[in-house]
Amino acid sequence: MAEGVSPGTERSDRGEKPHNYLRLPILEAYLPVGPEEPRVEVCRREGEGLRLEVYAGGRVPLPCLEALWDLEAPYEGVEPESAWR
């Protein structure tokens, strides 16, 4: 499951949500995605705990889908919010 992170929910999105969501047996990974830059954290179950992998651009392996995700594609042509100020 991928979810966009917002400044107001970032602490929850990157902190408690991975633990809560990955309690669901059907969910294999939780991916909080950065709003302004190509960055994603891939949280997966590993044994009794969680494994965290951080990607900042490039291709992200998604073993549960047997695919690679081009992390930079969704950001093409999108101006960062900081440029709006």
Backbone bond lengths (Angstrom), bond angles and torsions (degrees), N, CA, C in turn:
res aa  C-N    CA-C-N  psi(-1)  N-CA   C-N-CA  omega(-1)  CA-C   N-CA-C  phi
1 M - - - 1.440 - - 1.528 107.68 -
2 A 1.306 116.76 127.82 1.460 122.33 176.43 1.524 108.83 -106.64
3 E 1.327 115.40 143.97 1.459 120.45 -179.54 1.515 109.29 -144.90
4 G 1.327 116.32 134.12 1.455 121.16 176.41 1.524 110.41 -72.93
5 V 1.320 116.07 135.88 1.459 122.25 -179.79 1.520 108.54 -92.89
6 S 1.321 116.34 135.85 1.463 120.06 174.30 1.521 108.09 -117.17
7 P 1.340 117.50 155.83 1.463 119.66 -178.29 1.530 113.26 -55.82
8 G 1.308 117.62 -34.98 1.464 120.99 -178.11 1.518 114.44 -73.82
9 T 1.316 117.73 -22.13 1.467 120.77 -177.56 1.526 112.72 -118.70
10 E 1.328 117.10 7.43 1.467 120.90 -173.68 1.524 112.88 -57.03
11 R 1.312 117.80 -44.16 1.470 120.42 -178.45 1.534 110.50 -59.38
12 S 1.309 116.80 -44.75 1.463 120.95 178.90 1.531 111.73 -69.86
13 D 1.355 116.11 -43.55 1.472 120.81 -177.87 1.520 112.37 -60.91
14 R 1.314 117.01 -36.44 1.465 121.02 -177.53 1.538 112.27 -98.59
15 G 1.329 117.42 -12.16 1.461 120.90 -175.84 1.509 114.32 -103.67
16 E 1.332 116.20 -78.50 1.465 119.36 -173.05 1.531 114.10 -85.20
17 K 1.333 118.49 -29.70 1.464 119.97 -176.91 1.526 113.88 -58.87
18 P 1.351 119.71 -44.25 1.469 117.68 179.14 1.528 112.26 -55.88
19 H 1.313 117.47 -42.04 1.469 121.07 -179.62 1.526 110.74 -65.74
20 N 1.329 116.54 -42.81 1.464 120.09 -179.24 1.529 112.15 -68.87
21 Y 1.323 116.81 -48.36 1.468 120.00 -178.27 1.525 112.15 -64.63
22 L 1.313 117.63 -39.31 1.464 119.62 -175.47 1.531 112.86 -78.26
23 R 1.320 116.59 2.52 1.466 119.83 168.64 1.528 110.68 -75.95
24 L 1.331 116.13 -19.92 1.466 120.35 178.53 1.528 108.49 -74.31
25 P 1.315 118.70 120.99 1.464 120.68 -174.93 1.530 114.11 -61.14
26 I 1.312 117.72 -28.13 1.469 120.48 -177.38 1.526 112.83 -78.80
27 L 1.322 117.42 -20.36 1.462 121.59 -177.35 1.528 109.94 -87.92
28 E 1.320 116.98 122.82 1.466 121.27 -177.38 1.521 113.16 -95.52
29 A 1.340 117.40 -27.19 1.465 120.12 -177.95 1.526 109.70 -153.30
30 Y 1.328 114.40 152.30 1.467 122.20 175.12 1.514 106.63 -125.66
31 L 1.340 116.42 129.06 1.464 121.55 -175.32 1.525 110.95 -124.22
32 P 1.341 119.13 95.48 1.453 119.31 171.46 1.538 108.90 -75.64
33 V 1.335 115.74 126.18 1.461 122.42 -174.10 1.522 109.57 -107.81
34 G 1.338 116.64 130.45 1.461 122.00 179.45 1.517 111.91 -64.22
35 P 1.341 117.75 142.76 1.457 121.06 -176.29 1.532 115.29 -79.59
36 E 1.327 118.61 -25.94 1.459 119.65 -172.79 1.515 114.51 -115.17
37 E 1.300 118.21 -14.36 1.458 120.63 -178.08 1.519 109.17 -141.91
38 P 1.319 117.23 154.85 1.461 119.58 179.00 1.526 111.27 -69.52
39 R 1.308 115.00 91.45 1.467 121.44 179.71 1.526 108.33 -145.53
40 V 1.315 115.49 132.58 1.459 120.20 177.97 1.522 108.46 -142.26
41 E 1.308 114.72 144.67 1.455 121.51 173.08 1.515 106.58 -108.44
42 V 1.308 116.69 126.01 1.455 120.85 178.72 1.526 107.22 -102.40
43 C 1.323 115.75 112.59 1.462 122.04 179.90 1.528 107.83 -105.66
44 R 1.332 116.19 124.83 1.469 121.88 179.40 1.518 109.52 -131.74
45 R 1.324 114.97 154.93 1.465 119.43 172.55 1.515 108.91 -70.77
46 E 1.315 115.91 139.51 1.464 121.11 174.41 1.521 106.96 -145.05
47 G 1.314 115.52 107.06 1.454 119.67 -176.00 1.517 109.77 62.96
48 E 1.310 116.27 -126.83 1.469 121.93 179.50 1.527 112.50 -90.46
49 G 1.331 117.55 -4.24 1.453 120.43 -176.18 1.519 112.35 -123.00
50 L 1.329 114.72 -158.26 1.460 121.93 179.15 1.516 109.48 -120.03
51 R 1.318 115.28 149.21 1.470 121.26 174.03 1.527 106.90 -113.06
52 L 1.316 116.60 134.12 1.459 122.23 -178.88 1.519 109.56 -117.21
53 E 1.333 115.81 127.35 1.468 122.35 174.22 1.522 106.86 -123.46
54 V 1.326 117.01 133.01 1.463 121.25 -178.79 1.522 108.82 -111.67
55 Y 1.329 115.93 132.04 1.463 122.46 178.23 1.523 108.28 -124.24
56 A 1.323 116.26 135.68 1.466 121.76 178.39 1.524 107.59 -125.03
57 G 1.304 116.64 73.74 1.453 122.38 -178.24 1.516 111.60 101.61
58 G 1.306 115.11 174.84 1.454 120.52 179.46 1.520 112.70 78.78
59 R 1.306 115.15 -154.38 1.462 121.44 -178.93 1.524 109.96 -106.44
60 V 1.320 114.54 135.79 1.454 122.02 -177.61 1.526 108.44 -106.67
61 P 1.328 118.26 122.03 1.463 119.57 177.80 1.527 111.16 -72.19
62 L 1.319 114.95 132.54 1.461 121.78 176.91 1.530 107.85 -120.75
63 P 1.338 117.57 83.48 1.462 120.47 -175.86 1.528 114.01 -57.50
64 C 1.324 117.55 -33.93 1.465 119.83 -178.53 1.533 111.36 -64.93
65 L 1.334 117.36 -22.58 1.466 121.65 176.84 1.524 112.14 -107.67
66 E 1.336 116.08 -2.86 1.460 121.80 -174.97 1.530 110.38 52.01
67 A 1.345 114.93 50.17 1.460 121.02 -175.85 1.521 110.84 -146.72
68 L 1.334 114.77 167.44 1.457 122.63 171.72 1.528 107.58 -114.27
69 W 1.322 116.64 140.02 1.464 121.67 178.52 1.514 107.60 -109.56
70 D 1.340 116.12 124.17 1.468 121.51 176.19 1.520 106.92 -76.88
71 L 1.300 116.09 100.14 1.460 121.92 -173.20 1.524 112.98 -65.00
72 E 1.301 117.91 -26.92 1.458 119.82 -176.51 1.530 113.22 -81.89
73 A 1.312 118.81 -20.11 1.470 122.11 -176.69 1.531 113.58 -57.74
74 P 1.337 120.48 -45.50 1.467 118.93 -178.74 1.531 113.85 -64.67
75 Y 1.321 118.07 -18.18 1.464 122.13 -176.83 1.530 112.94 -93.54
76 E 1.325 117.26 -8.67 1.469 120.12 -178.04 1.526 110.09 -63.33
77 G 1.319 115.79 127.78 1.456 121.48 178.38 1.515 114.68 77.91
78 V 1.314 117.79 3.80 1.465 121.53 179.87 1.514 108.47 -100.95
79 E 1.320 114.95 126.12 1.464 120.59 179.67 1.534 109.18 -85.61
80 P 1.333 118.81 130.98 1.479 119.84 179.86 1.520 111.63 -61.14
81 E 1.314 115.99 148.39 1.460 121.44 -179.32 1.528 111.08 -57.46
82 S 1.336 117.24 -33.17 1.462 120.50 -179.42 1.532 111.17 -62.27
83 A 1.327 118.03 -23.57 1.460 120.74 179.20 1.526 111.25 -78.32
84 W 1.334 118.26 -14.28 1.457 121.83 -179.82 1.518 112.86 -77.09
85 R 1.320 115.61 -19.09 1.478 119.47 -173.95 1.497 111.43 -79.29
